[in-house]
Amino acid sequence: MTTDYQAPVLRILPDAGEPEPLQGLYLNAPLPDSGRLGPFVYGNFVTTLDGRISLHDEETGVEGVPPSIADPRDWRLFQELAARADALITSGRYLRDLKAGTAQDVLPLGTGPAFADLRQWRQDQGLPAQPDVIVLSASLEFEPPQQLLDQGRRLVVLTTEQAADSQARRLMERGVEVRRICSGPRVGGAEAVRVIGDLGYRRVYSVTGPWVFHSLVEAGALDALFLTWRQRIVGGQDFSTITSGPQLRPPADFRLHWMYRDLAPHSVEQFYLCLRPV
C-alpha cells in the first residue's frame, strides 16, 4: 500500500485519458457551488466489493474503518474534498465517537504536513483555514471538540423543537450556535440543507455516516457521491454500508459521471467514481 500521491490514476470514463497523478484529482475537478436545494451537497465513502464501509470489531466492541478497508490514497482524496468545502456536515454520534477515541480522525482539513498544499490552496482561494462544521443532532448529547473551537471554526447545530433546553444552553455556553429547525423527532435532510443555504454556505461536504447520508438521499438533497471502490471482499457479520434507514420509496437512482482506475503499485486495485443523482 503506497502513500505516494504522485502514483498515477487513469481515467476510464467518460473518455479514456492519459495517466495523471492522484494528487489534485479532486482538488481540480469541476465542483459546482449550487445544488438542487440551494448549496451543492456531496458525500464520500470507501467501500469494498461486498459493500462494507466499516466493520464491528468483536474484540473491542467498536465499529470503525479497519485497515482492510482504509487506504491512504483514498484519505488524500477525502481531504481534497474537504478543502473544497465551505462547511462539513457531521452528526452528534460522530462527535461522541471522536471524544471516545473511536472515530477515524478529527474533522478535516488535516493539519499535518501531508496536507499543507491543501491549506495553502484554501488560503489562495481566499477561504478560511478550515471549513465550518454543521452538526445534525436530535438529542444534543455530545461535546463540541475543543480543537475545532480553537481553530476558530463556526459550529452550528441543527436540531428539533423537542431537544432539551438544558442541552442547548450547555452547547451555547461553549460558543456553539443551536438552531431548532423542525418539529419532528429527527432533523430532516431537506430542512437541514435549506437552512445551511440560508446561512450562506455554497458547497457542503457530508463527512458523517450512513444515517445522515440516508437522510440526505431520501430528501433529494444530495448532489454528488464520490466513491472509492476497493476490489476486495472482507466479509463480517456486523457492518455498515453507505446508507442506513428505511427503504427508499422510490429508490434513489444515480448515473456514473466519471471513473478513474488507481494505478498505484503494491495496492489493492481500486476505482474512484463520481456519481450524480438522476
N, C-alpha and C positions, 0 to 999 in steps of 0.2 A: 504494500500500500504506500503510495507516494504522496508527499506533500508538496511536490514541485508544481507550482501553479502554472509554470510555463509549458508543462507537458500538454500536448495539443488535444483538441477535440475536433470532430469532423461533422459538419452539417450534412444531414441526410435529407431532411425535408424542410421547406417545400422544394428546394432545389439543392442538389449536391454541391458542396463547396470544397475549398482547399482547407487543409488542416490549419487551425489557428489556436492561440494559447487559451487555456481556460481562464486565466486572469483577465478580467474585464468583460467576460462574456455577457453577464447580466448587467454589469455597470453601464455598458454601452448599448444594450438592447433598447429599442423603442419602447417606452412605457408612458401611456397617456396620463394626464393629470385630471381626468374626469371620467366618471363611470355612469352606470345605469341609474344609480340612486343619488348621484352627487359626486363624491370623491371616487377615485379609482381604487378598488379594493382587491388585493391579491394575497394569495397564500402559497405556502411551500411545504412539501413533505419529501422525505426519502422513504421509499417503500420497496419491499422485496417482491419476488415473483409470486409468493403466496400471500401478498397483501399486508404484511406486517409493517407497522411503523414503530412499534415498541413492544416489549415483552415483559411479563411479570416474572421477577426473579424469585424462585422458590426458596432460596437460601436467605435472602434479605427481606423478602416480602414487599419489595419496592418495584414498581413498574417504571421502566425507562428505556432509552435507546441503547441497546448493547453494542459492543464492538462489531458484532456480526452484521449489524445494520448501518451503524455510523460510518462516516467516511470524511476525511479531512478536505477532500476536494469539494464535496457537497457542502461542507461547512463554510468554505470560502464563498460559494455562490449564495448561501444563506446570508452571509454578511454583506455581500454586494447588494442583495435585495433590500436589506436594512438601510444601507447607505442611501438608497433612492427614496426612502420613505420620509414623509413629514411626521407621521405618527405610527406607533405599533399598537395593535390590538392584542391584549392578553386577557387572562382570567384570574379570578381570585384563587382558583385551585393551583394555577402555575406559581403564583406568589407564595402560597403555602408550601409547595414543594421546594421552592427556592430557599425559604427560611429553614426547611428541614434538611437541606443539603442534597436533595434527590433530583433537582432539576438539572437539565443538561448544562446550563450555564446561565449567568446573569444576562438580562436582556441586551441584545446588541444595540449599538455597534461596539465590537470588541475594542478594548483599549491596548492590546498588545502590539508589538512591532509588526506582526504579520499583516495587520490591517491599517498601518499608518497611511498607506496610499488612499484608503477609503475615507479616512478622517480628513486628509488633505483635499480630496475630491469635494467633500461637503463644504469645506471652507472656500474652495474656489467657486462653488456654486452660490455662495452667499447664504448657506444654510446653517442652522445651529449645529454645534459639535455633535449632538446626539438627537435622534428623533424623540418626540414626546411619547407618552405612554397613556393609552386608553384601556382601562380595566372594566370588563363586564362582570358584574357580581350581584347576585340577588341577596346574599347573606351578609356581605361586607366583613366576613370573618377572615381577615388576613392582615398582615403587617406590611406597610409600604417599605420596600428595601431602602435602607439609608443611602446606599451607594447611588441609587437613582436620584434621590433628593440632593445629594452632594454634587451631582453632575449638573444640577440646575434644570433638570427636565421638568416639564409640566406634567403632572399626574392627574388625570381626570377619571373618576369612577362613575360609570353609568349603572344605575340600579333602579329598583322599582319603588313604588309608593309603600310597599309592605316592609321594606328594610327598616331595621330598628334605628330609632333616633339616636340612641346611645352609641351605636357603632358608627353612624355617620359623623357624630360630633368628634369621636375619637380620631377618625381619619382627618377631619378638617383641622383639628388641632395640630396635626403633623404637617400641614401645608398641602393636603390633597383636596382637590375640588370634587365635590359629590353632587351629582345631578340625578334626580328622580325623573325618569323619562317615560314610564309606563305603569299601569296599574296591575298587570298580571303577575303571576308567580315567578317569571323569569324575564330577562332582558331579550327582546326580540332583535333579530339581525337587521330588519328594515328600519325599526325605530333608531337603533344604535347608529347605523350608517348615516341616516339623515341628520341626527344630532352632531355627529362627527363633522359632517359637511358644514353645518351651521357654525361650528367652532372655527372654521377657516382652513381645515386640512384638505388637501387636494389628492394626496397619494398616500394610501394607508395599507400597511402590511400586517396581516394576521399571523402572529408567531405562536399562537396557543394551540391547544389540542383539538381532538375530533368533535367535542360537544359544541364549542363555539363555531368551528368550521361548518358543522351541520346547520347551525342556526343561520349562518350567512348564506349557505347554498339554498336552504329552504325558503329564505326570504327573497331570493333572486338578487342578493346584494353582492355576490362575488363576481368580479370581472375577469380574473385570470387565475389559473392554477399552474404553479411551477412544480414539476415532479421529477425527482431523481429516482430512476427505476433501476434498482440493483438486480442483476441477473443471478439471484441466489435464493434458495429455499431454506428457511430457518426453522419452520415448524413451531411448536409450542402450543400449550393448551389455553393459556390466558394471554391475550394480546389485544392490541388496538389496531384499527385500520384508520384511514384518513377521516372517516366520519362516524359519528355515534349518535343515535337518536331514532325517533320514529321513522317508519318507512315513508319515503318521499312520494307524495301523490300530487302531481305526476312526478316521475323521476326527472332528475336534472341531467340533461344531455350536454356533452361538450364536444368540441371539434379541435383536432390537433392543429395548432398554429405553427409550431416548428419543433424539430427534434435534432439533437446532436448526439453523436456517439463519442464516449470518452476513450481516447487512445493512450491513456497513461499506462506505462508498463507495470507489471507485477501487481495489478489491481484486479479485483472482481470486475468483470465487464459491466458497464452501466451506461444509461442513456439519460439525457437531460431533455425534458419535454416542457413545452408551454402549451396549455390548453385553454380555450376560451368557451364560455357557455354559448349554446346555440340560441 
